[in-house]
Structures are given as structure tokens and as C-alpha cells.
Amino acid sequence: MHVFGRPRLPRLRSCPLDGRLRLPPDAPRRRDPCRVRRRNLLEPADPGRSLLLLLLLLLALAGAVSLALLAALDAVGQALLLSFLFLSYFYSAPPLRFKEIPVLDFSSNMLYVVPGILGYYIAGGVLPPPALVLAGYLHISAMHLFSAIPDIGFDATAGMTTTAVVLGRRRSLLLCLAFWSGLAALVIRLSGLHPASLLVLVYPAVSLALLLREGLSIDRVYWYLPFVNTGLGGLVFLLATLRTAAW
């Protein structure tokens, strides 16, 4: 547009991102990098990328903590920590994938017991009694096998040869009953026949009830076990704390 014979020039504006002059929005021009960059700043981040970054940060943190512990521990503590990391990784990762190998699938769940062994060693300077370690192994083995029973059909379809797939529902429950019966015997014996130790009998009772009542849904029963674990574990911790305070 011309005014008094001279072209009317568009008024320039400054881009706050780099201070360079830009044309106004209504002026014919090419794509404004200032507007593009401002729009990119306002757009929400990709949730998948954010989750990946968070996972990488957590892995880096876990690695840093593991290296710090390895440096601070003696040879026995280092062996325990490395065994925990080994079992944690190769439970699902190839080429070992313990979760698909009968017996090793539930045995590798010792990774949940190893931190307790390591904590006991750090606090007392000695390893826990073998009976305590055996009790932990029996419990985690039964829990893992019990949790795999509802997935027998899915695992078999996927070609996974878990212990539950090999044994089937009934024999898997019998093995759970044997594991939890051994756990109950150890707990009652180690507690000196303390009345509260009799609560551990709830575990073999669960397997026995499922064996005797075919119509009882294992899927429904399984979701109650975490509450049982939490309740009994909290009770054991409370009793141990009160006993230590009494000394």
C-alpha cells in the first residue's frame, strides 16, 4: 500500500528469544522461527520420551547406589549384593531367563531374601542361621509357584515351561502345601512354640483348602495373600522390636 507516493513499510518487532527483529504477523513473510520455537516451548513433552528419561535416571541412580555399596562392603557383602543383582537381571533377561526354567523359576526368587541376608550381615557381622534362610526360601518358592498357577493356561499357550505348567494345578498346589508346611514347622520351632507363631499355619491352610474345594477360585484367593504377608510380617517386626526393647 502506498501513502503519498511512498511504500508503507511494515513495522518490525523484536523476538524475545534471540532479540532479532521480526515482521508483524500480518506481513507477508516466510515461516517465523521465533514463532516456531515459542510454539515448541509451549507444546507438551512426549509422555513416552519422558518415561524413558525417567527410567534411565532411575537405572543410573540404582547403578550408582550399587557401585557405592560394592565399594563399602567386604567380600561377603559384595558376593551377596552381586548375587542379588544377578538373580534380579537374569530372572527375565536372556540367555538364562530363569522364569521359563522349571525349579529355577521359583528358586531364583531368592532375590527377595538376599537383601534380608545382607541387612542381617551388615547389622550383626555374621550371616543369619541356615534355618532362617531355609524358611525364607520355602516361603518365596511357595509364593512364586502359587502365583504361577492361575497363569498355567496363558504360559502354556506362550510356550513357557514353568514349574506350574509342568506339574499342573493339583500337583503345584501339593508342592505349595509342602513348602508352606515346612515354613510353618520352622517358624513354630524357631519361635519356641510362641502362640503367635501358630498364625503361620494360614499358609498351608490356603493350599489345603484349594485342594479340598475344587470350586474355590485361586485367582480370588491369591489377591488376599499380600494382606496376609503384610499383616504377619508387621506382627513379627512388632514382636521382635518389643522383645529387643525388653532386653
CYANA upper distance limits for C-alpha pairs under 8 A (distance plus 0.5 A):
  1 MET  CA      7 PRO  CA      6.62
  1 MET  CA      8 ARG  CA      6.42
  2 HIS  CA      6 ARG  CA      5.85
  2 HIS  CA      7 PRO  CA      4.96
  2 HIS  CA      8 ARG  CA      6.12
  3 VAL  CA      7 PRO  CA      6.88
  3 VAL  CA      8 ARG  CA      6.92
 10 PRO  CA     23 LEU  CA      7.53
 10 PRO  CA     24 PRO  CA      7.73
 10 PRO  CA     27 ALA  CA      7.28
 11 ARG  CA     23 LEU  CA      7.34
 11 ARG  CA     24 PRO  CA      7.24
 12 LEU  CA     21 LEU  CA      6.55
 12 LEU  CA     22 ARG  CA      6.08
 12 LEU  CA     23 LEU  CA      5.45
 12 LEU  CA     24 PRO  CA      6.74
 13 ARG  CA     21 LEU  CA      5.85
 13 ARG  CA     22 ARG  CA      5.60
 13 ARG  CA     23 LEU  CA      6.61
 13 ARG  CA     24 PRO  CA      6.98
 14 SER  CA     19 GLY  CA      6.05
 14 SER  CA     20 ARG  CA      6.02
 14 SER  CA     21 LEU  CA      4.86
 14 SER  CA     22 ARG  CA      6.24
 15 CYS  CA     19 GLY  CA      5.52
 15 CYS  CA     20 ARG  CA      6.02
 15 CYS  CA     21 LEU  CA      6.60
 15 CYS  CA     22 ARG  CA      6.83
 15 CYS  CA     34 CYS  CA      6.72
 16 PRO  CA     20 ARG  CA      8.40
 17 LEU  CA     34 CYS  CA      7.32
 22 ARG  CA     32 ASP  CA      8.16
 23 LEU  CA     27 ALA  CA      6.74
 23 LEU  CA     29 ARG  CA      7.90
 31 ARG  CA     36 VAL  CA      8.37
 32 ASP  CA     36 VAL  CA      6.91
 33 PRO  CA     37 ARG  CA      6.49
 34 CYS  CA     38 ARG  CA      6.64
 35 ARG  CA     39 ARG  CA      6.55
 36 VAL  CA     40 ASN  CA      6.72
 37 ARG  CA     41 LEU  CA      6.75
 38 ARG  CA     42 LEU  CA      6.96
 39 ARG  CA     43 GLU  CA      6.69
 45 ALA  CA     49 ARG  CA      8.15
 45 ALA  CA     50 SER  CA      7.57
 46 ASP  CA     50 SER  CA      6.77
 47 PRO  CA     51 LEU  CA      6.58
 48 GLY  CA     52 LEU  CA      6.73
 49 ARG  CA     53 LEU  CA      6.70
 50 SER  CA     54 LEU  CA      6.68
 51 LEU  CA     55 LEU  CA      6.67
 52 LEU  CA     56 LEU  CA      6.68
 53 LEU  CA     57 LEU  CA      6.68
 54 LEU  CA     58 LEU  CA      6.71
 55 LEU  CA     59 LEU  CA      6.60
 56 LEU  CA     60 ALA  CA      6.59
 57 LEU  CA     61 LEU  CA      6.62
 58 LEU  CA     62 ALA  CA      6.57
 59 LEU  CA     63 GLY  CA      6.54
 60 ALA  CA     64 ALA  CA      6.62
 61 LEU  CA     65 VAL  CA      6.67
 62 ALA  CA     66 SER  CA      6.56
 63 GLY  CA     67 LEU  CA      6.63
 64 ALA  CA     68 ALA  CA      6.66
 65 VAL  CA     69 LEU  CA      6.66
 66 SER  CA     70 LEU  CA      6.61
 66 SER  CA     81 LEU  CA      8.46
 67 LEU  CA     71 ALA  CA      6.72
 68 ALA  CA     72 ALA  CA      6.85
 69 LEU  CA     73 LEU  CA      6.51
 69 LEU  CA     78 GLN  CA      8.43
 70 LEU  CA     74 ASP  CA      8.41
 70 LEU  CA     77 GLY  CA      8.27
 70 LEU  CA     78 GLN  CA      6.02
 70 LEU  CA     81 LEU  CA      7.94
 73 LEU  CA     77 GLY  CA      5.74
 73 LEU  CA     78 GLN  CA      6.26
 74 ASP  CA     78 GLN  CA      6.54
 75 ALA  CA     79 ALA  CA      6.65
 76 VAL  CA     80 LEU  CA      6.86
 77 GLY  CA     81 LEU  CA      6.70
 77 GLY  CA    118 LEU  CA      6.90
 77 GLY  CA    121 TYR  CA      7.95
 77 GLY  CA    122 ILE  CA      8.13
 78 GLN  CA     82 LEU  CA      6.50
 79 ALA  CA     83 SER  CA      6.56
 80 LEU  CA     84 PHE  CA      6.78
 80 LEU  CA    114 VAL  CA      7.12
 80 LEU  CA    115 PRO  CA      8.45
 80 LEU  CA    117 ILE  CA      8.36
 80 LEU  CA    118 LEU  CA      6.78
 81 LEU  CA     85 LEU  CA      6.86
 81 LEU  CA    114 VAL  CA      8.24
 81 LEU  CA    115 PRO  CA      8.21
 81 LEU  CA    118 LEU  CA      7.86
 82 LEU  CA     86 PHE  CA      6.48
 83 SER  CA     87 LEU  CA      6.58
 83 SER  CA    111 LEU  CA      8.20
 83 SER  CA    114 VAL  CA      8.31
 84 PHE  CA     88 SER  CA      6.52
 84 PHE  CA    111 LEU  CA      5.70
 84 PHE  CA    114 VAL  CA      6.61
 84 PHE  CA    115 PRO  CA      7.86
 85 LEU  CA     89 TYR  CA      6.63
 86 PHE  CA     90 PHE  CA      6.61
 87 LEU  CA     91 TYR  CA      6.25
 87 LEU  CA    108 SER  CA      6.56
 87 LEU  CA    109 ASN  CA      8.17
 87 LEU  CA    110 MET  CA      8.34
 87 LEU  CA    111 LEU  CA      6.31
 88 SER  CA     92 SER  CA      8.42
 88 SER  CA    111 LEU  CA      6.81
 89 TYR  CA     93 ALA  CA      6.46
 90 PHE  CA     94 PRO  CA      7.12
 90 PHE  CA     95 PRO  CA      8.21
 90 PHE  CA     96 LEU  CA      6.31
 90 PHE  CA     97 ARG  CA      5.88
 90 PHE  CA     98 PHE  CA      6.91
 91 TYR  CA     96 LEU  CA      7.87
 91 TYR  CA     97 ARG  CA      5.52
 91 TYR  CA     98 PHE  CA      5.14
 91 TYR  CA     99 LYS  CA      6.04
 91 TYR  CA    105 ASP  CA      7.97
 91 TYR  CA    108 SER  CA      7.25
 92 SER  CA     96 LEU  CA      8.31
 92 SER  CA     97 ARG  CA      5.13
 92 SER  CA     98 PHE  CA      7.03
 92 SER  CA     99 LYS  CA      6.63
 93 ALA  CA     97 ARG  CA      5.63
 97 ARG  CA    101 ILE  CA      7.83
 98 PHE  CA    104 LEU  CA      6.06
 98 PHE  CA    105 ASP  CA      5.46
 98 PHE  CA    108 SER  CA      7.21
 99 LYS  CA    104 LEU  CA      7.61
 99 LYS  CA    105 ASP  CA      4.80
 99 LYS  CA    106 PHE  CA      8.09
 99 LYS  CA    162 THR  CA      7.25
100 GLU  CA    105 ASP  CA      6.82
100 GLU  CA    160 MET  CA      6.05
100 GLU  CA    161 THR  CA      5.92
100 GLU  CA    162 THR  CA      5.61
101 ILE  CA    105 ASP  CA      6.08
101 ILE  CA    161 THR  CA      6.77
101 ILE  CA    162 THR  CA      6.29
101 ILE  CA    163 THR  CA      7.78
102 PRO  CA    106 PHE  CA      8.37
102 PRO  CA    161 THR  CA      7.07
102 PRO  CA    162 THR  CA      5.52
102 PRO  CA    163 THR  CA      4.82
102 PRO  CA    166 VAL  CA      8.00
103 VAL  CA    107 SER  CA      6.54
103 VAL  CA    162 THR  CA      8.42
103 VAL  CA    163 THR  CA      6.48
104 LEU  CA    108 SER  CA      6.11
105 ASP  CA    109 ASN  CA      7.65
105 ASP  CA    144 HIS  CA      8.49
105 ASP  CA    162 THR  CA      7.28
105 ASP  CA    163 THR  CA      7.62
106 PHE  CA    110 MET  CA      8.48
106 PHE  CA    140 ILE  CA      7.75
106 PHE  CA    141 SER  CA      5.32
106 PHE  CA    142 ALA  CA      8.17
106 PHE  CA    144 HIS  CA      5.98
106 PHE  CA    145 LEU  CA      6.73
106 PHE  CA    163 THR  CA      8.43
107 SER  CA    137 TYR  CA      7.95
107 SER  CA    140 ILE  CA      8.46
107 SER  CA    141 SER  CA      6.51
109 ASN  CA    113 VAL  CA      8.24
109 ASN  CA    140 ILE  CA      6.66
109 ASN  CA    141 SER  CA      7.26
109 ASN  CA    144 HIS  CA      7.78
110 MET  CA    114 VAL  CA      6.72
110 MET  CA    136 GLY  CA      8.37
110 MET  CA    137 TYR  CA      6.70
110 MET  CA    140 ILE  CA      7.35
111 LEU  CA    115 PRO  CA      7.86
112 TYR  CA    116 GLY  CA      8.23
112 TYR  CA    140 ILE  CA      8.05
113 VAL  CA    117 ILE  CA      6.96
113 VAL  CA    133 VAL  CA      8.14
113 VAL  CA    136 GLY  CA      6.71
113 VAL  CA    137 TYR  CA      7.76
113 VAL  CA    140 ILE  CA      8.42
114 VAL  CA    118 LEU  CA      6.59
115 PRO  CA    119 GLY  CA      6.52
116 GLY  CA    120 TYR  CA      6.59
117 ILE  CA    121 TYR  CA      6.67
117 ILE  CA    127 LEU  CA      7.24
117 ILE  CA    128 PRO  CA      6.99
117 ILE  CA    133 VAL  CA      8.20
118 LEU  CA    122 ILE  CA      6.61
118 LEU  CA    127 LEU  CA      8.45
119 GLY  CA    123 ALA  CA      6.59
120 TYR  CA    124 GLY  CA      6.44
120 TYR  CA    125 GLY  CA      8.11
120 TYR  CA    126 VAL  CA      7.82
120 TYR  CA    127 LEU  CA      7.10
120 TYR  CA    128 PRO  CA      6.91
121 TYR  CA    125 GLY  CA      5.35
121 TYR  CA    126 VAL  CA      5.45
121 TYR  CA    127 LEU  CA      5.59
121 TYR  CA    128 PRO  CA      7.61
122 ILE  CA    126 VAL  CA      8.28
128 PRO  CA    132 LEU  CA      7.10
128 PRO  CA    133 VAL  CA      7.48
129 PRO  CA    133 VAL  CA      7.24
130 PRO  CA    134 LEU  CA      6.54
131 ALA  CA    135 ALA  CA      6.61
131 ALA  CA    186 LEU  CA      7.67
132 LEU  CA    136 GLY  CA      6.78
133 VAL  CA    137 TYR  CA      6.72
134 LEU  CA    138 LEU  CA      6.67
135 ALA  CA    139 HIS  CA      6.79
135 ALA  CA    182 GLY  CA      8.10
135 ALA  CA    183 LEU  CA      5.69
135 ALA  CA    186 LEU  CA      6.99
135 ALA  CA    187 VAL  CA      7.91
136 GLY  CA    140 ILE  CA      6.73
136 GLY  CA    183 LEU  CA      8.37
137 TYR  CA    141 SER  CA      6.46
138 LEU  CA    142 ALA  CA      6.66
138 LEU  CA    179 PHE  CA      5.64
138 LEU  CA    180 TRP  CA      7.07
138 LEU  CA    182 GLY  CA      7.56
138 LEU  CA    183 LEU  CA      6.46
139 HIS  CA    143 MET  CA      6.61
139 HIS  CA    179 PHE  CA      7.25
139 HIS  CA    180 TRP  CA      6.79
139 HIS  CA    183 LEU  CA      6.92
140 ILE  CA    144 HIS  CA      6.54
141 SER  CA    145 LEU  CA      6.63
141 SER  CA    176 CYS  CA      8.39
141 SER  CA    179 PHE  CA      7.77
142 ALA  CA    146 PHE  CA      6.34
142 ALA  CA    175 LEU  CA      8.07
142 ALA  CA    176 CYS  CA      5.29
142 ALA  CA    177 LEU  CA      8.37
142 ALA  CA    179 PHE  CA      6.24
142 ALA  CA    180 TRP  CA      7.01
143 MET  CA    147 SER  CA      6.61
143 MET  CA    176 CYS  CA      8.27
144 HIS  CA    148 ALA  CA      6.82
145 LEU  CA    149 ILE  CA      7.07
145 LEU  CA    163 THR  CA      7.70
145 LEU  CA    164 ALA  CA      6.90
145 LEU  CA    172 SER  CA      7.46
145 LEU  CA    176 CYS  CA      7.39
146 PHE  CA    150 PRO  CA      8.49
146 PHE  CA    172 SER  CA      7.91
146 PHE  CA    173 LEU  CA      7.54
146 PHE  CA    176 CYS  CA      7.09
146 PHE  CA    222 TYR  CA      8.27
147 SER  CA    151 ASP  CA      8.25
147 SER  CA    222 TYR  CA      7.42
148 ALA  CA    152 ILE  CA      7.02
148 ALA  CA    162 THR  CA      8.50
148 ALA  CA    164 ALA  CA      6.59
149 ILE  CA    164 ALA  CA      6.16
149 ILE  CA    165 VAL  CA      8.31
149 ILE  CA    168 GLY  CA      8.24
149 ILE  CA    169 ARG  CA      6.54
149 ILE  CA    172 SER  CA      7.71
150 PRO  CA    218 ILE  CA      7.35
150 PRO  CA    219 ASP  CA      6.66
151 ASP  CA    155 ASP  CA      6.38
152 ILE  CA    156 ALA  CA      6.48
152 ILE  CA    164 ALA  CA      6.75
152 ILE  CA    165 VAL  CA      5.76
152 ILE  CA    168 GLY  CA      7.92
152 ILE  CA    169 ARG  CA      8.26
153 GLY  CA    157 THR  CA      6.69
153 GLY  CA    165 VAL  CA      8.31
154 PHE  CA    158 ALA  CA      6.74
155 ASP  CA    159 GLY  CA      6.72
155 ASP  CA    160 MET  CA      5.59
155 ASP  CA    161 THR  CA      7.84
155 ASP  CA    162 THR  CA      8.00
155 ASP  CA    165 VAL  CA      7.62
156 ALA  CA    160 MET  CA      6.10
156 ALA  CA    161 THR  CA      7.38
156 ALA  CA    165 VAL  CA      6.79
160 MET  CA    165 VAL  CA      8.23
161 THR  CA    165 VAL  CA      6.34
161 THR  CA    166 VAL  CA      6.89
162 THR  CA    166 VAL  CA      6.84
163 THR  CA    167 LEU  CA      6.57
163 THR  CA    172 SER  CA      8.21
164 ALA  CA    168 GLY  CA      5.97
164 ALA  CA    169 ARG  CA      7.25
164 ALA  CA    172 SER  CA      6.22
165 VAL  CA    169 ARG  CA      8.48
167 LEU  CA    171 ARG  CA      6.00
167 LEU  CA    172 SER  CA      6.22
168 GLY  CA    172 SER  CA      6.45
169 ARG  CA    173 LEU  CA      6.74
170 ARG  CA    174 LEU  CA      6.80
170 ARG  CA    211 LEU  CA      7.37
171 ARG  CA    175 LEU  CA      6.72
172 SER  CA    176 CYS  CA      6.71
173 LEU  CA    177 LEU  CA      6.57
173 LEU  CA    207 SER  CA      6.31
173 LEU  CA    208 LEU  CA      8.43
173 LEU  CA    210 LEU  CA      8.20
173 LEU  CA    211 LEU  CA      7.43
174 LEU  CA    178 ALA  CA      6.78
174 LEU  CA    207 SER  CA      7.81
174 LEU  CA    211 LEU  CA      8.29
175 LEU  CA    179 PHE  CA      6.69
176 CYS  CA    180 TRP  CA      6.55
176 CYS  CA    204 PRO  CA      8.06
176 CYS  CA    207 SER  CA      7.06
177 LEU  CA    181 SER  CA      6.36
177 LEU  CA    203 TYR  CA      8.44
177 LEU  CA    204 PRO  CA      5.60
177 LEU  CA    205 ALA  CA      8.48
177 LEU  CA    207 SER  CA      5.90
177 LEU  CA    208 LEU  CA      7.18
178 ALA  CA    182 GLY  CA      6.70
178 ALA  CA    204 PRO  CA      8.24
179 PHE  CA    183 LEU  CA      6.80
180 TRP  CA    184 ALA  CA      6.58
180 TRP  CA    203 TYR  CA      6.38
180 TRP  CA    204 PRO  CA      5.61
181 SER  CA    185 ALA  CA      6.71
181 SER  CA    201 LEU  CA      8.07
181 SER  CA    203 TYR  CA      8.29
181 SER  CA    204 PRO  CA      6.05
182 GLY  CA    186 LEU  CA      6.75
183 LEU  CA    187 VAL  CA      6.63
183 LEU  CA    200 VAL  CA      8.45
184 ALA  CA    188 ILE  CA      6.57
184 ALA  CA    198 LEU  CA      8.28
184 ALA  CA    200 VAL  CA      6.03
184 ALA  CA    201 LEU  CA      6.35
184 ALA  CA    203 TYR  CA      8.45
184 ALA  CA    204 PRO  CA      8.33
185 ALA  CA    189 ARG  CA      6.57
186 LEU  CA    190 LEU  CA      6.40
187 VAL  CA    191 SER  CA      6.51
187 VAL  CA    197 SER  CA      6.91
187 VAL  CA    200 VAL  CA      7.95
188 ILE  CA    192 GLY  CA      6.96
188 ILE  CA    193 LEU  CA      5.70
188 ILE  CA    194 HIS  CA      7.40
188 ILE  CA    197 SER  CA      5.82
188 ILE  CA    198 LEU  CA      7.08
189 ARG  CA    193 LEU  CA      6.47
191 SER  CA    197 SER  CA      7.14
193 LEU  CA    197 SER  CA      7.33
193 LEU  CA    198 LEU  CA      8.45
194 HIS  CA    198 LEU  CA      7.95
199 LEU  CA    232 LEU  CA      8.23
200 VAL  CA    232 LEU  CA      8.32
201 LEU  CA    205 ALA  CA      6.69
202 VAL  CA    206 VAL  CA      6.76
203 TYR  CA    207 SER  CA      7.46
204 PRO  CA    208 LEU  CA      6.62
205 ALA  CA    209 ALA  CA      6.48
206 VAL  CA    210 LEU  CA      6.88
207 SER  CA    211 LEU  CA      6.76
208 LEU  CA    212 LEU  CA      6.67
209 ALA  CA    213 ARG  CA      6.38
209 ALA  CA    216 LEU  CA      8.44
210 LEU  CA    214 GLU  CA      6.77
210 LEU  CA    216 LEU  CA      6.49
210 LEU  CA    217 SER  CA      8.26
210 LEU  CA    218 ILE  CA      7.55
217 SER  CA    221 VAL  CA      6.95
218 ILE  CA    222 TYR  CA      6.37
219 ASP  CA    223 TRP  CA      7.50
220 ARG  CA    224 TYR  CA      7.90
221 VAL  CA    225 LEU  CA      7.58
222 TYR  CA    226 PRO  CA      8.49
224 TYR  CA    228 VAL  CA      7.08
225 LEU  CA    229 ASN  CA      6.58
226 PRO  CA    230 THR  CA      6.58
227 PHE  CA    231 GLY  CA      6.50
228 VAL  CA    232 LEU  CA      6.52
229 ASN  CA    233 GLY  CA      6.27
230 THR  CA    234 GLY  CA      6.43
231 GLY  CA    235 LEU  CA      6.70
232 LEU  CA    236 VAL  CA      6.68
233 GLY  CA    237 PHE  CA      6.73
234 GLY  CA    238 LEU  CA      6.62
235 LEU  CA    239 LEU  CA      6.63
236 VAL  CA    240 ALA  CA      6.56
237 PHE  CA    241 THR  CA      6.56
238 LEU  CA    242 LEU  CA      6.66
239 LEU  CA    243 ARG  CA      6.57
240 ALA  CA    244 THR  CA      6.63
241 THR  CA    245 ALA  CA      6.64
242 LEU  CA    246 ALA  CA      6.64
243 ARG  CA    247 TRP  CA      7.04
